């Protein structure tokens, strides 16, 4: 009987202990308000949370967590009555998402804890402010006249410098340095002079983003050219230039004719040239001579030596590093920087000073003569000549 009474008393005490929390806690321990509220905020200095009870500051701070774009961050805390203020160790940044949490381990000065954890989110990333392309200088199909003139691209919203560096391309490739102007424009200054007469295309990629990480959403292109002259140069004539051979002391120039690609038999033979003839290309205006050399190919393969001293010239001459001998050869002018379609010229070095010597014939006297034997060394040629007395003489040609 005594044991039963003792158990009853213990049960009553247990019930009192289990129910004491609810009896003593008039209201739940929780966050009653916080700043800033949910949504977008352009400028934030600090964040605060007001709690319903006097809090154990150390316990609440220990239960607090803070993330920026999913990465944890450290905070500095200050208190004013029931309100906790905190600022991140690294300042709030634009184009970021933030989240704060207070776990159920947070408790007040009476030891009462949260019934459930507190979560809140806010962002400095605007949901609607996509960048809108406004203009580009020079405008589409425009002209840059200065060799160091910059390119300027303007948008409707603030844009980061990194977007210009990563999401804008120039074709053909051109190195330049970007800088921001008024937060909404990017200015690119070339690292080397623009190439006169060249044309460029600038492309703004779909991944171009503003300061709130919102992408451009579409590709934008613009074209421009360099210099006031937009007409590409043309080849007005190509010559084979042959130096003089004694006793003739004049230089011979022959106009070369390219293959006729429209004819059934397209080959056009430029015969009668010498193995030491040079090639002369004449253009409608001065051209970049380095682009000319890279556009000329010769077969059978032999090196060409450019005989010009200036960087730009209207006439460019080539000589062969190694004489092609009496072989036929052809060279092609390919499409490219000099503004012409591919043309093929076939040149034959078979004139009198380049073609091999050969036996034309032997003339014999009308009157019979004693038999004679002529011995000709191998790989030699025999030339027969008759003098004024009708006698034959012979000479050997190696």
C-alpha positions as CSV (number, residue, x, y, z in Angstrom):
1,X,0.0,0.0,0.0
2,X,2.8,2.4,0.9
3,X,4.5,1.6,-2.4
4,X,1.4,2.4,-4.4
5,X,1.1,5.8,-2.6
6,X,4.7,6.6,-3.4
7,X,4.2,5.8,-7.1
8,X,1.2,8.0,-7.2
9,X,3.1,10.9,-5.7
10,X,5.9,10.4,-8.2
11,X,3.5,10.3,-11.1
12,X,1.9,13.6,-10.0
13,X,5.3,15.2,-9.7
14,X,6.2,14.0,-13.2
15,X,3.0,15.4,-14.7
16,X,3.8,18.7,-13.0
17,X,7.3,18.8,-14.5
18,X,6.1,17.9,-18.0
19,X,3.5,20.6,-17.9
20,X,5.5,23.3,-16.2
21,X,6.9,24.7,-19.5
22,X,3.5,25.4,-21.0
23,X,2.3,26.8,-17.7
24,X,5.3,29.2,-17.3
25,X,5.6,30.2,-21.1
26,X,2.7,32.7,-21.7
27,X,3.7,33.2,-25.4
28,X,6.0,31.3,-27.8
29,X,9.6,32.4,-28.2
30,X,9.9,33.5,-31.8
31,X,10.9,36.2,-34.3
32,X,8.2,38.8,-34.4
33,X,9.7,41.0,-37.2
34,X,12.8,41.3,-39.3
35,X,14.3,43.7,-41.8
36,X,14.7,43.9,-44.7
37,X,11.5,42.0,-45.8
38,X,11.3,39.4,-48.5
39,X,12.1,40.4,-52.1
40,X,14.4,42.7,-53.9
41,X,16.5,45.4,-52.2
42,X,18.9,47.5,-54.1
43,X,20.9,48.9,-51.1
44,X,21.3,47.1,-47.8
45,X,23.5,48.1,-44.9
46,X,22.4,45.7,-42.2
47,X,19.8,43.1,-41.2
48,X,17.8,42.9,-38.0
49,X,15.6,40.4,-36.2
50,X,13.3,41.3,-33.3
51,X,12.4,38.5,-30.9
52,X,9.4,38.0,-28.7
53,X,11.4,37.5,-25.4
54,X,14.5,38.8,-23.8
55,X,17.1,36.5,-25.4
56,X,20.2,34.7,-24.4
57,X,22.3,36.7,-26.8
58,X,25.1,34.1,-27.0
59,X,22.7,31.2,-27.6
60,X,20.8,33.1,-30.3
61,X,24.0,34.1,-32.1
62,X,25.2,30.6,-32.0
63,X,22.0,29.4,-33.5
64,X,22.2,32.0,-36.3
65,X,23.4,31.2,-39.9
66,X,23.8,33.4,-42.9
67,X,24.5,32.5,-46.6
68,X,25.2,34.5,-49.8
69,X,24.4,32.6,-53.0
70,X,24.5,29.4,-51.0
71,X,27.9,30.1,-49.4
72,X,28.1,30.5,-45.6
73,X,29.3,33.9,-44.3
74,X,30.4,35.3,-41.0
75,X,28.6,38.2,-39.3
76,X,29.1,40.9,-36.6
77,X,26.3,41.2,-34.1
78,X,24.9,44.1,-32.0
79,X,21.9,44.1,-29.7
80,X,19.3,46.7,-28.7
81,X,16.7,45.4,-26.2
82,X,15.1,42.4,-28.0
83,X,16.4,43.3,-31.5
84,X,19.5,41.7,-32.9
85,X,21.4,43.6,-35.7
86,X,24.0,41.9,-37.8
87,X,26.2,42.8,-40.7
88,X,28.2,40.4,-42.8
89,X,32.0,40.4,-42.6
90,X,31.9,41.1,-46.3
91,X,29.6,43.9,-47.4
92,X,26.3,43.2,-49.1
93,X,26.8,42.9,-52.9
94,X,24.6,43.5,-55.9
95,X,23.3,40.6,-57.9
96,X,23.2,38.2,-55.0
97,X,20.7,36.1,-53.1
98,X,20.8,36.0,-49.2
99,X,19.3,33.7,-46.6
100,X,19.2,33.9,-42.8
101,X,18.2,31.1,-40.4
102,X,17.7,30.7,-36.6
103,X,17.6,27.1,-35.5
104,X,15.5,25.7,-32.6
105,X,18.6,25.9,-30.5
106,X,18.0,29.6,-30.0
107,X,16.5,30.3,-26.5
108,X,15.5,33.1,-24.2
109,X,16.8,34.1,-20.8
110,X,14.3,31.6,-19.2
111,X,15.6,28.8,-21.3
112,X,12.7,28.5,-23.6
113,X,13.6,27.6,-27.2
114,X,12.0,28.1,-30.6
115,X,9.2,25.8,-31.5
116,X,10.4,25.8,-35.1
117,X,13.4,27.3,-36.9
118,X,13.1,30.8,-38.5
119,X,14.0,31.2,-42.2
120,X,14.0,34.4,-44.3
121,X,15.3,35.3,-47.7
122,X,16.0,38.5,-49.7
123,X,17.9,39.5,-52.8
124,X,19.8,42.3,-54.5
125,X,19.1,40.7,-57.9
126,X,16.3,42.5,-59.6
127,X,13.8,40.1,-61.3
128,X,12.8,42.4,-64.2
129,X,15.6,44.7,-65.2
130,X,17.1,42.9,-68.2
131,X,19.7,44.9,-70.1
132,X,18.4,46.5,-73.3
133,X,20.8,47.3,-76.1
134,X,20.6,51.1,-76.9
135,X,23.2,51.9,-79.4
136,X,26.8,51.3,-80.7
137,X,29.3,53.7,-82.0
138,X,30.1,53.5,-84.9
139,X,26.6,52.6,-85.9
140,X,25.9,49.5,-88.0
141,X,27.6,49.7,-91.4
142,X,29.4,52.8,-90.1
143,X,33.1,53.8,-90.6
144,X,35.9,54.4,-88.1
145,X,38.3,57.0,-89.6
146,X,40.9,57.1,-86.8
147,X,43.4,54.2,-86.3
148,X,42.9,54.4,-82.5
149,X,39.2,55.3,-82.4
150,X,37.3,53.4,-79.7
151,X,34.1,51.4,-80.0
152,X,31.3,52.3,-77.6
153,X,28.3,50.1,-76.7
154,X,25.4,51.5,-74.6
155,X,22.7,49.7,-72.6
156,X,19.6,50.8,-70.7
157,X,20.6,49.4,-67.4
158,X,23.9,49.3,-65.3
159,X,26.1,46.5,-66.6
160,X,29.3,45.0,-65.2
161,X,32.7,45.4,-66.9
162,X,33.1,41.6,-66.9
163,X,30.1,41.2,-69.2
164,X,31.9,43.3,-71.9
165,X,35.1,41.3,-71.5
166,X,33.4,37.8,-71.6
167,X,30.3,38.3,-73.8
168,X,31.4,40.6,-76.6
169,X,33.5,39.4,-79.6
170,X,35.0,41.0,-82.6
171,X,35.6,39.2,-85.9
172,X,38.3,39.1,-87.2
173,X,39.8,38.9,-83.8
174,X,41.0,42.3,-82.4
175,X,42.6,42.9,-79.0
176,X,41.3,45.8,-77.0
177,X,40.8,47.0,-73.4
178,X,37.3,47.7,-72.0
179,X,36.3,50.4,-69.5
180,X,32.9,51.4,-68.0
181,X,31.3,54.7,-68.7
182,X,28.4,55.9,-66.5
183,X,27.8,52.3,-65.5
184,X,25.6,51.7,-68.6
185,X,28.2,51.8,-71.5
186,X,31.4,50.0,-72.3
187,X,34.2,51.6,-74.3
188,X,36.8,49.4,-76.1
189,X,40.1,51.0,-77.0
190,X,42.2,48.9,-79.5
191,X,45.6,47.7,-78.3
192,X,47.0,48.2,-81.8
193,X,45.9,50.4,-84.7
194,X,42.8,49.5,-86.8
195,X,43.8,48.1,-90.2
196,X,42.9,50.5,-92.9
197,X,40.3,49.1,-95.3
198,X,39.4,46.2,-93.1
199,X,35.8,45.3,-92.1
200,X,34.8,44.0,-88.6
201,X,31.8,42.4,-87.0
202,X,31.0,42.9,-83.3
203,X,28.7,40.5,-81.6
204,X,26.9,40.9,-78.2
205,X,26.2,37.3,-77.0
206,X,23.0,36.1,-75.5
207,X,24.7,35.5,-72.2
208,X,25.6,39.2,-71.7
209,X,24.3,40.1,-68.2
210,X,23.5,43.2,-66.2
211,X,24.5,43.8,-62.6
212,X,21.5,41.7,-61.5
213,X,22.7,38.7,-63.4
214,X,19.9,39.0,-65.9
215,X,21.0,38.0,-69.4
216,X,20.5,40.0,-72.6
217,X,18.5,37.1,-74.0
218,X,19.3,37.6,-77.7
219,X,22.3,38.1,-79.9
220,X,23.0,41.5,-81.4
221,X,25.5,42.1,-84.2
222,X,26.9,45.2,-85.9
223,X,29.4,45.8,-88.7
224,X,31.8,48.6,-89.4
225,X,34.8,49.3,-91.6
226,X,38.0,51.2,-91.1
227,X,38.9,54.2,-93.2
228,X,36.9,56.3,-95.7
229,X,37.7,54.0,-98.6
230,X,35.4,50.9,-98.5
231,X,36.2,49.7,-102.0
232,X,38.6,46.7,-101.9
233,X,41.7,46.9,-104.1
234,X,41.9,45.0,-107.4
235,X,44.7,43.6,-109.6
236,X,44.9,45.7,-112.7
237,X,47.7,43.7,-114.4
238,X,50.3,40.9,-113.8
239,X,53.5,40.9,-115.8
240,X,56.4,38.6,-116.4
241,X,59.4,40.9,-116.4
242,X,62.5,39.5,-118.1
243,X,65.9,41.1,-117.7
244,X,68.0,41.9,-120.8
245,X,70.2,39.3,-122.5
246,X,73.2,40.6,-124.6
247,X,73.2,42.0,-127.2
248,X,69.7,43.1,-126.4
249,X,69.8,45.5,-123.4
250,X,66.1,46.1,-123.0
251,X,63.8,44.7,-120.3
252,X,60.9,42.7,-121.7
253,X,57.4,42.9,-120.0
254,X,54.7,40.4,-120.9
255,X,51.2,40.7,-119.7
256,X,50.1,37.3,-118.1
257,X,46.6,36.0,-118.8
258,X,44.9,33.9,-116.2
259,X,43.0,30.6,-116.8
260,X,39.5,31.1,-118.2
261,X,37.3,29.3,-115.8
262,X,34.3,29.7,-118.0
263,X,35.8,27.9,-121.0
264,X,35.6,24.1,-121.7
265,X,39.4,24.0,-121.7
266,X,40.3,26.4,-119.0
267,X,44.1,26.3,-119.3
268,X,45.8,29.5,-120.6
269,X,49.5,29.1,-121.5
270,X,51.8,32.1,-121.0
271,X,54.7,30.6,-123.0
272,X,58.0,32.1,-124.1
273,X,59.2,33.4,-120.7
274,X,62.7,32.9,-119.2
275,X,63.7,31.0,-116.1
276,X,64.9,34.3,-114.5
277,X,61.7,36.2,-115.3
278,X,60.1,38.1,-112.3
279,X,56.5,38.5,-111.4
280,X,55.1,42.0,-111.1
281,X,51.6,42.6,-109.6
282,X,50.0,46.0,-110.1
283,X,47.1,47.0,-107.9
284,X,44.4,49.7,-108.2
285,X,45.7,51.3,-105.0
286,X,48.4,50.7,-102.4
287,X,48.0,47.5,-100.5
288,X,49.5,45.8,-97.5
289,X,52.4,43.9,-99.1
290,X,52.5,41.3,-96.3
291,X,49.0,40.3,-97.3
292,X,50.0,40.0,-100.9
293,X,52.9,37.5,-100.1
294,X,50.6,35.3,-98.1
295,X,48.1,35.2,-101.0
296,X,50.4,34.0,-103.7
297,X,51.2,30.3,-104.1
298,X,53.5,28.7,-106.6
299,X,53.7,25.1,-108.0
300,X,56.0,23.3,-108.3
301,X,56.8,24.7,-104.9
302,X,59.5,27.2,-104.8
303,X,60.1,30.2,-102.5
304,X,59.3,33.7,-103.7
305,X,61.4,36.7,-102.7
306,X,59.4,39.9,-102.4
307,X,61.3,42.9,-103.8
308,X,59.7,45.8,-102.1
309,X,60.9,47.9,-99.2
310,X,57.7,49.7,-98.0
311,X,54.8,48.2,-96.0
312,X,52.3,49.5,-98.5
313,X,52.8,49.6,-102.3
314,X,50.8,49.8,-105.5
315,X,53.3,47.6,-107.4
316,X,54.8,44.4,-105.9
317,X,57.5,42.3,-107.6
318,X,58.6,38.8,-106.8
319,X,61.7,36.8,-107.9
320,X,62.3,33.1,-107.5
321,X,64.7,32.1,-104.7
322,X,65.6,29.1,-106.9
323,X,65.4,29.2,-110.7
324,X,62.7,26.9,-111.9
325,X,64.9,26.1,-115.0
326,X,63.0,25.2,-118.1
327,X,60.1,23.6,-116.2
328,X,56.6,24.9,-116.6
329,X,55.1,26.4,-113.5
330,X,51.9,28.1,-112.4
331,X,51.0,30.3,-109.6
332,X,47.7,31.3,-108.1
333,X,46.4,34.5,-106.5
334,X,44.0,33.5,-103.7
335,X,41.0,35.4,-102.4
336,X,41.7,37.3,-99.2
337,X,43.0,40.6,-98.0
338,X,43.8,41.9,-101.5
339,X,40.1,41.6,-102.5
340,X,40.2,39.3,-105.6
341,X,38.8,36.0,-106.4
342,X,41.3,33.1,-106.9
343,X,43.0,33.3,-110.2
344,X,45.5,30.9,-111.7
345,X,48.3,31.9,-114.1
346,X,50.4,29.3,-116.0
347,X,53.9,30.4,-117.1
348,X,56.3,28.4,-119.2
349,X,60.0,29.2,-119.1
350,X,60.8,27.9,-122.5
351,X,62.2,30.9,-124.4
352,X,65.6,30.8,-126.2
353,X,67.7,31.4,-123.1
354,X,66.0,28.8,-120.9
355,X,65.1,25.9,-123.2
356,X,67.6,23.0,-123.5
357,X,70.0,22.8,-126.5
358,X,69.1,20.1,-129.0
359,X,70.5,18.7,-132.3
360,X,68.5,20.3,-135.2
361,X,70.3,18.5,-138.1
362,X,73.5,17.8,-140.0
363,X,74.3,19.2,-143.5
364,X,76.6,17.1,-145.8
365,X,78.6,18.5,-148.7
366,X,77.4,17.7,-152.3
367,X,80.9,16.3,-153.4
368,X,81.8,13.0,-151.9
369,X,84.7,13.1,-149.4
370,X,86.8,10.4,-148.0
371,X,85.1,8.5,-145.3
372,X,85.6,9.8,-141.9
373,X,84.6,8.7,-138.4
374,X,83.4,11.0,-135.8
375,X,83.3,9.9,-132.2
376,X,80.8,11.6,-130.0
377,X,81.2,11.2,-126.2
378,X,78.1,10.0,-124.3
379,X,75.6,12.7,-123.2
380,X,77.0,15.2,-125.7
381,X,75.4,16.8,-128.8
382,X,77.1,17.3,-132.2
383,X,76.6,20.5,-134.1
384,X,77.5,20.7,-137.7
385,X,78.5,23.9,-139.5
386,X,79.6,24.7,-143.1
387,X,82.0,27.5,-143.7
388,X,82.4,29.6,-146.9
389,X,84.5,26.9,-148.6
390,X,81.7,24.3,-148.1
391,X,83.7,22.4,-145.5
392,X,82.0,20.9,-142.6
393,X,83.1,21.5,-139.1
394,X,81.7,19.9,-136.0
395,X,81.5,21.0,-132.4
396,X,80.3,19.3,-129.3
397,X,77.7,20.6,-126.9
398,X,77.7,19.3,-123.4
